[in-house]
Amino acid sequence: MGGMEIGISTASFFPKLYTEEALPHIAALGAKVCEVFYASRCEYAPDFADKVAEGLSVCGLRAHSVHALTTQFEPELFSRNDRALGDAYEVCEALLGSAKRIGAHFYTFHGPMMLKRTKYVFDYGFLAEKLNALCGVAQKYDVQVCYETVHWAYFNTPRYFAELSSRCPSLGAVLDVKQTMQTGLGYEPFLDAIGDRLRTVHLCDFDADGGLRLPGRGSFDFVTLFKRLKDSGYDGPCLMEVYTNNYDKEGALKDAFDHLLECEAKAVTA
């Protein structure tokens, strides 16, 4: 990684645009780095990866990371059933192969989901065993698995990552500021737990009531976040990841992206 920069995830256009269609829109907004969000299993195919790689090249974009819909295979990577586990790895390795083809070195990972009314007591030894196996497979594709903060998944407390990081030396992390807000804890304790394992940051704004907004239209202090990241030595991308119901026109996305650039510039001189 060559210094902190502002980018955009193709997820910001899902489901209005297909993955490959989002790339020129991201470039038009002024970004040079992106995360490629794969929305369906057919997109893990090698020929689709080649199409994405060509689109990235034409648009002058660099793929930092890949992301997948959680429900497609990620929960089963922790299965105790060999058949389910094998099927999940078959899909996961297709994703990792695609990441290698497009030049992405990081995999934004959600893992299993939390079901309502279920009390979870984590077996960190078992979880670490599964994650270390996944990290080992990913390394064959020159990809690092990066666990993301998600309020409805296992990594919704700082302790969860702290327990795993000592057991999983190759595991990275993704900080999603909207998700940490939705845990009710804020991003600061998560950053402390993640430490130097941080590889990607997802950006979205929100108001005092927790409603999600485009950057610049909520109350989140991006300048302070960027300053803290810089002071910690973080040198990876900060990627705008919003939902399509957060905006009507792409001009609003341009304003949001420019707002993040302004905040990053202020953090340099703060």
Secondary structure as UniProt FT lines:
FT   STRAND          5..9
FT   HELIX           10..13
FT   TURN            14..16
FT   HELIX           19..28
FT   TURN            29..30
FT   STRAND          33..38
FT   HELIX           41..44
FT   HELIX           46..59
FT   STRAND          62..68
FT   HELIX           70..72
FT   HELIX           74..78
FT   HELIX           82..102
FT   STRAND          106..109
FT   TURN            116..117
FT   HELIX           124..139
FT   TURN            140..142
FT   STRAND          144..148
FT   TURN            151..152
FT   HELIX           158..165
FT   TURN            166..167
FT   TURN            169..170
FT   STRAND          172..176
FT   HELIX           177..183
FT   HELIX           188..194
FT   HELIX           195..197
FT   STRAND          198..203
FT   STRAND          205..206
FT   TURN            208..209
FT   STRAND          212..213
FT   TURN            215..216
FT   HELIX           222..232
FT   STRAND          237..240
FT   HELIX           244..246
FT   HELIX           250..269
//
